[in-house]
Amino acid sequence: MVDIELMTIDEVADYLKVTRRTIYDWLKRKKIPAIKLVGQWRFRKDKIDAWIDKAADNALN
Protein backbone atom coordinates (compact mmCIF):
# COMPACT_ATOMS: atom_id res chain seq x y z
CA MET A 1 0.00 0.00 0.00
CA VAL A 2 1.29 3.46 -0.93
CA ASP A 3 1.29 6.01 1.89
CA ILE A 4 0.34 9.41 0.47
CA GLU A 5 0.81 12.39 2.75
CA LEU A 6 -1.73 15.16 2.21
CA MET A 7 -1.13 18.67 3.51
CA THR A 8 -3.54 21.52 4.20
CA ILE A 9 -3.10 25.13 3.05
CA ASP A 10 -1.54 26.03 6.40
CA GLU A 11 0.82 23.06 6.32
CA VAL A 12 2.01 23.70 2.76
CA ALA A 13 2.43 27.43 3.47
CA ASP A 14 4.55 26.59 6.51
CA TYR A 15 6.49 23.94 4.57
CA LEU A 16 7.30 26.40 1.77
CA LYS A 17 7.82 29.36 4.16
CA VAL A 18 5.25 31.53 2.40
CA THR A 19 1.93 33.06 3.43
CA ARG A 20 -1.50 31.51 2.98
CA ARG A 21 -2.25 34.40 0.60
CA THR A 22 0.67 33.31 -1.62
CA ILE A 23 -0.69 29.75 -1.75
CA TYR A 24 -4.16 31.03 -2.71
CA ASP A 25 -2.59 33.21 -5.42
CA TRP A 26 -0.66 30.23 -6.81
CA LEU A 27 -3.85 28.14 -6.75
CA LYS A 28 -5.73 30.83 -8.64
CA ARG A 29 -3.00 30.91 -11.29
CA LYS A 30 -2.65 27.09 -11.29
CA LYS A 31 1.04 27.34 -10.38
CA ILE A 32 1.05 24.75 -7.58
CA PRO A 33 -0.09 21.11 -7.77
CA ALA A 34 -3.22 20.61 -5.65
CA ILE A 35 -6.51 18.78 -5.44
CA LYS A 36 -9.81 19.90 -3.99
CA LEU A 37 -11.50 17.40 -1.69
CA VAL A 38 -14.95 18.18 -0.33
CA GLY A 39 -14.40 21.88 -0.93
CA GLN A 40 -10.98 22.02 0.71
CA TRP A 41 -7.59 22.25 -0.97
CA ARG A 42 -5.10 19.46 -0.29
CA PHE A 43 -1.52 19.07 -1.43
CA ARG A 44 0.36 15.81 -1.89
CA LYS A 45 3.76 16.22 -0.26
CA ASP A 46 5.46 14.12 -2.95
CA LYS A 47 3.99 16.37 -5.69
CA ILE A 48 5.08 19.52 -3.84
CA ASP A 49 8.61 18.12 -3.47
CA ALA A 50 8.72 17.26 -7.20
CA TRP A 51 7.41 20.77 -8.03
CA ILE A 52 10.20 22.31 -5.92
CA ASP A 53 12.83 20.10 -7.59
CA LYS A 54 11.58 21.09 -11.06
CA ALA A 55 11.63 24.80 -10.16
CA ALA A 56 15.17 24.45 -8.78
CA ASP A 57 16.34 22.64 -11.92
CA ASN A 58 14.80 25.34 -14.13
CA ALA A 59 16.51 28.08 -12.07
CA LEU A 60 19.89 26.44 -12.65
CA ASN A 61 19.44 26.29 -16.44
mmCIF file of the N, C-alpha and C atoms, coordinates in Angstrom:
data_MODEL
# 
_entry.id   MODEL 
# 
loop_
_atom_site.group_PDB 
_atom_site.id 
_atom_site.type_symbol 
_atom_site.label_atom_id 
_atom_site.label_alt_id 
_atom_site.label_comp_id 
_atom_site.label_asym_id 
_atom_site.label_entity_id 
_atom_site.label_seq_id 
_atom_site.pdbx_PDB_ins_code 
_atom_site.Cartn_x 
_atom_site.Cartn_y 
_atom_site.Cartn_z 
_atom_site.occupancy 
_atom_site.B_iso_or_equiv 
_atom_site.pdbx_formal_charge 
_atom_site.auth_seq_id 
_atom_site.auth_comp_id 
_atom_site.auth_asym_id 
_atom_site.auth_atom_id 
_atom_site.pdbx_PDB_model_num 
ATOM 1   N N  . MET A 1 1  ? 0.832   -1.180 0.000   1.00 0.00 ? 1  MET A N  1 
ATOM 2   C CA . MET A 1 1  ? 0.000   0.000  0.000   1.00 0.00 ? 1  MET A CA 1 
ATOM 3   C C  . MET A 1 1  ? 0.881   1.249  0.000   1.00 0.00 ? 1  MET A C  1 
ATOM 4   N N  . VAL A 1 2  ? 0.534   2.211  -0.816  1.00 0.00 ? 2  VAL A N  1 
ATOM 5   C CA . VAL A 1 2  ? 1.286   3.457  -0.927  1.00 0.00 ? 2  VAL A CA 1 
ATOM 6   C C  . VAL A 1 2  ? 0.760   4.439  0.116   1.00 0.00 ? 2  VAL A C  1 
ATOM 7   N N  . ASP A 1 3  ? 1.669   5.029  0.881   1.00 0.00 ? 3  ASP A N  1 
ATOM 8   C CA . ASP A 1 3  ? 1.289   6.010  1.894   1.00 0.00 ? 3  ASP A CA 1 
ATOM 9   C C  . ASP A 1 3  ? 1.455   7.404  1.301   1.00 0.00 ? 3  ASP A C  1 
ATOM 10  N N  . ILE A 1 4  ? 0.327   8.078  1.058   1.00 0.00 ? 4  ILE A N  1 
ATOM 11  C CA . ILE A 1 4  ? 0.341   9.411  0.466   1.00 0.00 ? 4  ILE A CA 1 
ATOM 12  C C  . ILE A 1 4  ? 0.050   10.423 1.558   1.00 0.00 ? 4  ILE A C  1 
ATOM 13  N N  . GLU A 1 5  ? 0.994   11.353 1.746   1.00 0.00 ? 5  GLU A N  1 
ATOM 14  C CA . GLU A 1 5  ? 0.806   12.390 2.754   1.00 0.00 ? 5  GLU A CA 1 
ATOM 15  C C  . GLU A 1 5  ? 0.139   13.602 2.118   1.00 0.00 ? 5  GLU A C  1 
ATOM 16  N N  . LEU A 1 6  ? -1.011  13.979 2.671   1.00 0.00 ? 6  LEU A N  1 
ATOM 17  C CA . LEU A 1 6  ? -1.728  15.159 2.205   1.00 0.00 ? 6  LEU A CA 1 
ATOM 18  C C  . LEU A 1 6  ? -1.529  16.290 3.203   1.00 0.00 ? 6  LEU A C  1 
ATOM 19  N N  . MET A 1 7  ? -1.327  17.496 2.673   1.00 0.00 ? 7  MET A N  1 
ATOM 20  C CA . MET A 1 7  ? -1.129  18.666 3.515   1.00 0.00 ? 7  MET A CA 1 
ATOM 21  C C  . MET A 1 7  ? -2.255  19.666 3.273   1.00 0.00 ? 7  MET A C  1 
ATOM 22  N N  . THR A 1 8  ? -2.550  20.447 4.295   1.00 0.00 ? 8  THR A N  1 
ATOM 23  C CA . THR A 1 8  ? -3.542  21.520 4.202   1.00 0.00 ? 8  THR A CA 1 
ATOM 24  C C  . THR A 1 8  ? -2.858  22.792 3.686   1.00 0.00 ? 8  THR A C  1 
ATOM 25  N N  . ILE A 1 9  ? -3.653  23.824 3.463   1.00 0.00 ? 9  ILE A N  1 
ATOM 26  C CA . ILE A 1 9  ? -3.099  25.127 3.047   1.00 0.00 ? 9  ILE A CA 1 
ATOM 27  C C  . ILE A 1 9  ? -2.083  25.622 4.080   1.00 0.00 ? 9  ILE A C  1 
ATOM 28  N N  . ASP A 1 10 ? -2.454  25.562 5.349   1.00 0.00 ? 10 ASP A N  1 
ATOM 29  C CA . ASP A 1 10 ? -1.545  26.035 6.398   1.00 0.00 ? 10 ASP A CA 1 
ATOM 30  C C  . ASP A 1 10 ? -0.248  25.228 6.428   1.00 0.00 ? 10 ASP A C  1 
ATOM 31  N N  . GLU A 1 11 ? -0.365  23.919 6.285   1.00 0.00 ? 11 GLU A N  1 
ATOM 32  C CA . GLU A 1 11 ? 0.817   23.063 6.323   1.00 0.00 ? 11 GLU A CA 1 
ATOM 33  C C  . GLU A 1 11 ? 1.738   23.328 5.132   1.00 0.00 ? 11 GLU A C  1 
ATOM 34  N N  . VAL A 1 12 ? 1.170   23.464 3.938   1.00 0.00 ? 12 VAL A N  1 
ATOM 35  C CA . VAL A 1 12 ? 2.009   23.700 2.762   1.00 0.00 ? 12 VAL A CA 1 
ATOM 36  C C  . VAL A 1 12 ? 2.620   25.100 2.811   1.00 0.00 ? 12 VAL A C  1 
ATOM 37  N N  . ALA A 1 13 ? 1.884   26.070 3.322   1.00 0.00 ? 13 ALA A N  1 
ATOM 38  C CA . ALA A 1 13 ? 2.432   27.428 3.466   1.00 0.00 ? 13 ALA A CA 1 
ATOM 39  C C  . ALA A 1 13 ? 3.612   27.408 4.428   1.00 0.00 ? 13 ALA A C  1 
ATOM 40  N N  . ASP A 1 14 ? 3.466   26.713 5.541   1.00 0.00 ? 14 ASP A N  1 
ATOM 41  C CA . ASP A 1 14 ? 4.551   26.588 6.512   1.00 0.00 ? 14 ASP A CA 1 
ATOM 42  C C  . ASP A 1 14 ? 5.735   25.841 5.901   1.00 0.00 ? 14 ASP A C  1 
ATOM 43  N N  . TYR A 1 15 ? 5.455   24.757 5.205   1.00 0.00 ? 15 TYR A N  1 
ATOM 44  C CA . TYR A 1 15 ? 6.494   23.939 4.572   1.00 0.00 ? 15 TYR A CA 1 
ATOM 45  C C  . TYR A 1 15 ? 7.309   24.752 3.565   1.00 0.00 ? 15 TYR A C  1 
ATOM 46  N N  . LEU A 1 16 ? 6.625   25.602 2.796   1.00 0.00 ? 16 LEU A N  1 
ATOM 47  C CA . LEU A 1 16 ? 7.296   26.401 1.768   1.00 0.00 ? 16 LEU A CA 1 
ATOM 48  C C  . LEU A 1 16 ? 7.762   27.764 2.285   1.00 0.00 ? 16 LEU A C  1 
ATOM 49  N N  . LYS A 1 17 ? 7.433   28.078 3.538   1.00 0.00 ? 17 LYS A N  1 
ATOM 50  C CA . LYS A 1 17 ? 7.821   29.357 4.162   1.00 0.00 ? 17 LYS A CA 1 
ATOM 51  C C  . LYS A 1 17 ? 7.259   30.550 3.394   1.00 0.00 ? 17 LYS A C  1 
ATOM 52  N N  . VAL A 1 18 ? 5.973   30.446 3.050   1.00 0.00 ? 18 VAL A N  1 
ATOM 53  C CA . VAL A 1 18 ? 5.251   31.534 2.396   1.00 0.00 ? 18 VAL A CA 1 
ATOM 54  C C  . VAL A 1 18 ? 3.934   31.739 3.144   1.00 0.00 ? 18 VAL A C  1 
ATOM 55  N N  . THR A 1 19 ? 3.212   32.790 2.779   1.00 0.00 ? 19 THR A N  1 
ATOM 56  C CA . THR A 1 19 ? 1.931   33.055 3.429   1.00 0.00 ? 19 THR A CA 1 
ATOM 57  C C  . THR A 1 19 ? 0.811   32.244 2.788   1.00 0.00 ? 19 THR A C  1 
ATOM 58  N N  . ARG A 1 20 ? -0.291  32.148 3.532   1.00 0.00 ? 20 ARG A N  1 
ATOM 59  C CA . ARG A 1 20 ? -1.495  31.510 2.977   1.00 0.00 ? 20 ARG A CA 1 
ATOM 60  C C  . ARG A 1 20 ? -1.949  32.257 1.727   1.00 0.00 ? 20 ARG A C  1 
ATOM 61  N N  . ARG A 1 21 ? -1.837  33.580 1.749   1.00 0.00 ? 21 ARG A N  1 
ATOM 62  C CA . ARG A 1 21 ? -2.248  34.403 0.598   1.00 0.00 ? 21 ARG A CA 1 
ATOM 63  C C  . ARG A 1 21 ? -1.458  34.010 -0.649  1.00 0.00 ? 21 ARG A C  1 
ATOM 64  N N  . THR A 1 22 ? -0.164  33.738 -0.487  1.00 0.00 ? 22 THR A N  1 
ATOM 65  C CA . THR A 1 22 ? 0.668   33.309 -1.620  1.00 0.00 ? 22 THR A CA 1 
ATOM 66  C C  . THR A 1 22 ? 0.165   31.981 -2.176  1.00 0.00 ? 22 THR A C  1 
ATOM 67  N N  . ILE A 1 23 ? -0.171  31.053 -1.295  1.00 0.00 ? 23 ILE A N  1 
ATOM 68  C CA . ILE A 1 23 ? -0.688  29.754 -1.748  1.00 0.00 ? 23 ILE A CA 1 
ATOM 69  C C  . ILE A 1 23 ? -1.982  29.949 -2.523  1.00 0.00 ? 23 ILE A C  1 
ATOM 70  N N  . TYR A 1 24 ? -2.899  30.768 -2.001  1.00 0.00 ? 24 TYR A N  1 
ATOM 71  C CA . TYR A 1 24 ? -4.157  31.026 -2.714  1.00 0.00 ? 24 TYR A CA 1 
ATOM 72  C C  . TYR A 1 24 ? -3.908  31.681 -4.072  1.00 0.00 ? 24 TYR A C  1 
ATOM 73  N N  . ASP A 1 25 ? -2.928  32.575 -4.143  1.00 0.00 ? 25 ASP A N  1 
ATOM 74  C CA . ASP A 1 25 ? -2.588  33.211 -5.416  1.00 0.00 ? 25 ASP A CA 1 
ATOM 75  C C  . ASP A 1 25 ? -2.064  32.170 -6.408  1.00 0.00 ? 25 ASP A C  1 
ATOM 76  N N  . TRP A 1 26 ? -1.187  31.292 -5.940  1.00 0.00 ? 26 TRP A N  1 
ATOM 77  C CA . TRP A 1 26 ? -0.657  30.234 -6.805  1.00 0.00 ? 26 TRP A CA 1 
ATOM 78  C C  . TRP A 1 26 ? -1.775  29.298 -7.260  1.00 0.00 ? 26 TRP A C  1 
ATOM 79  N N  . LEU A 1 27 ? -2.713  28.992 -6.369  1.00 0.00 ? 27 LEU A N  1 
ATOM 80  C CA . LEU A 1 27 ? -3.846  28.140 -6.749  1.00 0.00 ? 27 LEU A CA 1 
ATOM 81  C C  . LEU A 1 27 ? -4.674  28.800 -7.841  1.00 0.00 ? 27 LEU A C  1 
ATOM 82  N N  . LYS A 1 28 ? -4.941  30.082 -7.662  1.00 0.00 ? 28 LYS A N  1 
ATOM 83  C CA . LYS A 1 28 ? -5.734  30.828 -8.640  1.00 0.00 ? 28 LYS A CA 1 
ATOM 84  C C  . LYS A 1 28 ? -5.078  30.810 -10.016 1.00 0.00 ? 28 LYS A C  1 
ATOM 85  N N  . ARG A 1 29 ? -3.733  30.896 -10.031 1.00 0.00 ? 29 ARG A N  1 
ATOM 86  C CA . ARG A 1 29 ? -3.001  30.908 -11.295 1.00 0.00 ? 29 ARG A CA 1 
ATOM 87  C C  . ARG A 1 29 ? -2.534  29.514 -11.724 1.00 0.00 ? 29 ARG A C  1 
ATOM 88  N N  . LYS A 1 30 ? -2.984  28.494 -10.983 1.00 0.00 ? 30 LYS A N  1 
ATOM 89  C CA . LYS A 1 30 ? -2.648  27.090 -11.286 1.00 0.00 ? 30 LYS A CA 1 
ATOM 90  C C  . LYS A 1 30 ? -1.138  26.868 -11.357 1.00 0.00 ? 30 LYS A C  1 
ATOM 91  N N  . LYS A 1 31 ? -0.413  27.448 -10.413 1.00 0.00 ? 31 LYS A N  1 
ATOM 92  C CA . LYS A 1 31 ? 1.044   27.337 -10.379 1.00 0.00 ? 31 LYS A CA 1 
ATOM 93  C C  . LYS A 1 31 ? 1.536   26.259 -9.426  1.00 0.00 ? 31 LYS A C  1 
ATOM 94  N N  . ILE A 1 32 ? 0.645   25.729 -8.589  1.00 0.00 ? 32 ILE A N  1 
ATOM 95  C CA . ILE A 1 32 ? 1.050   24.748 -7.585  1.00 0.00 ? 32 ILE A CA 1 
ATOM 96  C C  . ILE A 1 32 ? 0.151   23.513 -7.721  1.00 0.00 ? 32 ILE A C  1 
ATOM 97  N N  . PRO A 1 33 ? 0.737   22.316 -7.637  1.00 0.00 ? 33 PRO A N  1 
ATOM 98  C CA . PRO A 1 33 ? -0.088  21.109 -7.766  1.00 0.00 ? 33 PRO A CA 1 
ATOM 99  C C  . PRO A 1 33 ? -0.969  20.909 -6.524  1.00 0.00 ? 33 PRO A C  1 
ATOM 100 N N  . ALA A 1 34 ? -2.270  20.766 -6.758  1.00 0.00 ? 34 ALA A N  1 
ATOM 101 C CA . ALA A 1 34 ? -3.216  20.607 -5.653  1.00 0.00 ? 34 ALA A CA 1 
ATOM 102 C C  . ALA A 1 34 ? -4.469  19.889 -6.125  1.00 0.00 ? 34 ALA A C  1 
ATOM 103 N N  . ILE A 1 35 ? -5.209  19.390 -5.157  1.00 0.00 ? 35 ILE A N  1 
ATOM 104 C CA . ILE A 1 35 ? -6.506  18.782 -5.440  1.00 0.00 ? 35 ILE A CA 1 
ATOM 105 C C  . ILE A 1 35 ? -7.520  19.371 -4.465  1.00 0.00 ? 35 ILE A C  1 
ATOM 106 N N  . LYS A 1 36 ? -8.756  19.395 -4.864  1.00 0.00 ? 36 LYS A N  1 
ATOM 107 C CA . LYS A 1 36 ? -9.809  19.903 -3.993  1.00 0.00 ? 36 LYS A CA 1 
ATOM 108 C C  . LYS A 1 36 ? -10.667 18.721 -3.561  1.00 0.00 ? 36 LYS A C  1 
ATOM 109 N N  . LEU A 1 37 ? -10.718 18.491 -2.255  1.00 0.00 ? 37 LEU A N  1 
ATOM 110 C CA . LEU A 1 37 ? -11.502 17.403 -1.688  1.00 0.00 ? 37 LEU A CA 1 
ATOM 111 C C  . LEU A 1 37 ? -12.575 17.989 -0.789  1.00 0.00 ? 37 LEU A C  1 
ATOM 112 N N  . VAL A 1 38 ? -13.814 17.710 -1.109  1.00 0.00 ? 38 VAL A N  1 
ATOM 113 C CA . VAL A 1 38 ? -14.953 18.179 -0.325  1.00 0.00 ? 38 VAL A CA 1 
ATOM 114 C C  . VAL A 1 38 ? -14.825 19.675 -0.025  1.00 0.00 ? 38 VAL A C  1 
ATOM 115 N N  . GLY A 1 39 ? -14.471 20.433 -1.055  1.00 0.00 ? 39 GLY A N  1 
ATOM 116 C CA . GLY A 1 39 ? -14.401 21.880 -0.925  1.00 0.00 ? 39 GLY A CA 1 
ATOM 117 C C  . GLY A 1 39 ? -13.161 22.431 -0.254  1.00 0.00 ? 39 GLY A C  1 
ATOM 118 N N  . GLN A 1 40 ? -12.199 21.565 0.057   1.00 0.00 ? 40 GLN A N  1 
ATOM 119 C CA . GLN A 1 40 ? -10.980 22.023 0.705   1.00 0.00 ? 40 GLN A CA 1 
ATOM 120 C C  . GLN A 1 40 ? -9.770  21.614 -0.113  1.00 0.00 ? 40 GLN A C  1 
ATOM 121 N N  . TRP A 1 41 ? -8.806  22.531 -0.225  1.00 0.00 ? 41 TRP A N  1 
ATOM 122 C CA . TRP A 1 41 ? -7.590  22.250 -0.971  1.00 0.00 ? 41 TRP A CA 1 
ATOM 123 C C  . TRP A 1 41 ? -6.676  21.330 -0.173  1.00 0.00 ? 41 TRP A C  1 
ATOM 124 N N  . ARG A 1 42 ? -6.088  20.366 -0.877  1.00 0.00 ? 42 ARG A N  1 
ATOM 125 C CA . ARG A 1 42 ? -5.104  19.456 -0.294  1.00 0.00 ? 42 ARG A CA 1 
ATOM 126 C C  . ARG A 1 42 ? -3.928  19.349 -1.245  1.00 0.00 ? 42 ARG A C  1 
ATOM 127 N N  . PHE A 1 43 ? -2.770  19.102 -0.669  1.00 0.00 ? 43 PHE A N  1 
ATOM 128 C CA . PHE A 1 43 ? -1.524  19.066 -1.425  1.00 0.00 ? 43 PHE A CA 1 
ATOM 129 C C  . PHE A 1 43 ? -0.781  17.785 -1.087  1.00 0.00 ? 43 PHE A C  1 
ATOM 130 N N  . ARG A 1 44 ? -0.430  17.016 -2.119  1.00 0.00 ? 44 ARG A N  1 
ATOM 131 C CA . ARG A 1 44 ? 0.363   15.809 -1.895  1.00 0.00 ? 44 ARG A CA 1 
ATOM 132 C C  . ARG A 1 44 ? 1.809   16.231 -1.695  1.00 0.00 ? 44 ARG A C  1 
ATOM 133 N N  . LYS A 1 45 ? 2.392   15.815 -0.581  1.00 0.00 ? 45 LYS A N  1 
ATOM 134 C CA . LYS A 1 45 ? 3.764   16.216 -0.265  1.00 0.00 ? 45 LYS A CA 1 
ATOM 135 C C  . LYS A 1 45 ? 4.731   15.780 -1.363  1.00 0.00 ? 45 LYS A C  1 
ATOM 136 N N  . ASP A 1 46 ? 4.557   14.581 -1.904  1.00 0.00 ? 46 ASP A N  1 
ATOM 137 C CA . ASP A 1 46 ? 5.464   14.122 -2.953  1.00 0.00 ? 46 ASP A CA 1 
ATOM 138 C C  . ASP A 1 46 ? 5.372   14.996 -4.207  1.00 0.00 ? 46 ASP A C  1 
ATOM 139 N N  . LYS A 1 47 ? 4.157   15.479 -4.518  1.00 0.00 ? 47 LYS A N  1 
ATOM 140 C CA . LYS A 1 47 ? 3.986   16.365 -5.687  1.00 0.00 ? 47 LYS A CA 1 
ATOM 141 C C  . LYS A 1 47 ? 4.599   17.741 -5.420  1.00 0.00 ? 47 LYS A C  1 
ATOM 142 N N  . ILE A 1 48 ? 4.479   18.234 -4.200  1.00 0.00 ? 48 ILE A N  1 
ATOM 143 C CA . ILE A 1 48 ? 5.080   19.518 -3.841  1.00 0.00 ? 48 ILE A CA 1 
ATOM 144 C C  . ILE A 1 48 ? 6.602   19.408 -3.920  1.00 0.00 ? 48 ILE A C  1 
ATOM 145 N N  . ASP A 1 49 ? 7.154   18.316 -3.409  1.00 0.00 ? 49 ASP A N  1 
ATOM 146 C CA . ASP A 1 49 ? 8.611   18.118 -3.474  1.00 0.00 ? 49 ASP A CA 1 
ATOM 147 C C  . ASP A 1 49 ? 9.100   18.051 -4.925  1.00 0.00 ? 49 ASP A C  1 
ATOM 148 N N  . ALA A 1 50 ? 8.360   17.351 -5.782  1.00 0.00 ? 50 ALA A N  1 
ATOM 149 C CA . ALA A 1 50 ? 8.721   17.264 -7.205  1.00 0.00 ? 50 ALA A CA 1 
ATOM 150 C C  . ALA A 1 50 ? 8.620   18.640 -7.865  1.00 0.00 ? 50 ALA A C  1 
ATOM 151 N N  . TRP A 1 51 ? 7.604   19.410 -7.509  1.00 0.00 ? 51 TRP A N  1 
ATOM 152 C CA . TRP A 1 51 ? 7.406   20.765 -8.032  1.00 0.00 ? 51 TRP A CA 1 
ATOM 153 C C  . TRP A 1 51 ? 8.584   21.665 -7.640  1.00 0.00 ? 51 TRP A C  1 
ATOM 154 N N  . ILE A 1 52 ? 9.037   21.547 -6.388  1.00 0.00 ? 52 ILE A N  1 
ATOM 155 C CA . ILE A 1 52 ? 10.197  22.313 -5.918  1.00 0.00 ? 52 ILE A CA 1 
ATOM 156 C C  . ILE A 1 52 ? 11.447  21.905 -6.692  1.00 0.00 ? 52 ILE A C  1 
ATOM 157 N N  . ASP A 1 53 ? 11.654  20.596 -6.853  1.00 0.00 ? 53 ASP A N  1 
ATOM 158 C CA . ASP A 1 53 ? 12.825  20.102 -7.592  1.00 0.00 ? 53 ASP A CA 1 
ATOM 159 C C  . ASP A 1 53 ? 12.832  20.626 -9.025  1.00 0.00 ? 53 ASP A C  1 
ATOM 160 N N  . LYS A 1 54 ? 11.682  20.605 -9.676  1.00 0.00 ? 54 LYS A N  1 
ATOM 161 C CA . LYS A 1 54 ? 11.585  21.086 -11.058 1.00 0.00 ? 54 LYS A CA 1 
ATOM 162 C C  . LYS A 1 54 ? 11.895  22.590 -11.132 1.00 0.00 ? 54 LYS A C  1 
ATOM 163 N N  . ALA A 1 55 ? 11.363  23.355 -10.187 1.00 0.00 ? 55 ALA A N  1 
ATOM 164 C CA . ALA A 1 55 ? 11.626  24.796 -10.158 1.00 0.00 ? 55 ALA A CA 1 
ATOM 165 C C  . ALA A 1 55 ? 13.120  25.070 -9.918  1.00 0.00 ? 55 ALA A C  1 
ATOM 166 N N  . ALA A 1 56 ? 13.738  24.280 -9.047  1.00 0.00 ? 56 ALA A N  1 
ATOM 167 C CA . ALA A 1 56 ? 15.171  24.454 -8.778  1.00 0.00 ? 56 ALA A CA 1 
ATOM 168 C C  . ALA A 1 56 ? 15.997  24.099 -10.006 1.00 0.00 ? 56 ALA A C  1 
ATOM 169 N N  . ASP A 1 57 ? 15.626  23.021 -10.695 1.00 0.00 ? 57 ASP A N  1 
ATOM 170 C CA . ASP A 1 57 ? 16.336  22.635 -11.924 1.00 0.00 ? 57 ASP A CA 1 
ATOM 171 C C  . ASP A 1 57 ? 16.213  23.716 -12.984 1.00 0.00 ? 57 ASP A C  1 
ATOM 172 N N  . ASN A 1 58 ? 15.013  24.285 -13.136 1.00 0.00 ? 58 ASN A N  1 
ATOM 173 C CA . ASN A 1 58 ? 14.800  25.344 -14.126 1.00 0.00 ? 58 ASN A CA 1 
ATOM 174 C C  . ASN A 1 58 ? 15.598  26.595 -13.772 1.00 0.00 ? 58 ASN A C  1 
ATOM 175 N N  . ALA A 1 59 ? 15.757  26.882 -12.499 1.00 0.00 ? 59 ALA A N  1 
ATOM 176 C CA . ALA A 1 59 ? 16.507  28.076 -12.067 1.00 0.00 ? 59 ALA A CA 1 
ATOM 177 C C  . ALA A 1 59 ? 17.992  27.921 -12.381 1.00 0.00 ? 59 ALA A C  1 
ATOM 178 N N  . LEU A 1 60 ? 18.472  26.682 -12.392 1.00 0.00 ? 60 LEU A N  1 
ATOM 179 C CA . LEU A 1 60 ? 19.894  26.440 -12.655 1.00 0.00 ? 60 LEU A CA 1 
ATOM 180 C C  . LEU A 1 60 ? 20.214  26.481 -14.149 1.00 0.00 ? 60 LEU A C  1 
ATOM 181 N N  . ASN A 1 61 ? 19.219  26.328 -14.982 1.00 0.00 ? 61 ASN A N  1 
ATOM 182 C CA . ASN A 1 61 ? 19.442  26.292 -16.445 1.00 0.00 ? 61 ASN A CA 1 
ATOM 183 C C  . ASN A 1 61 ? 19.225  27.633 -17.089 1.00 0.00 ? 61 ASN A C  1 
# 
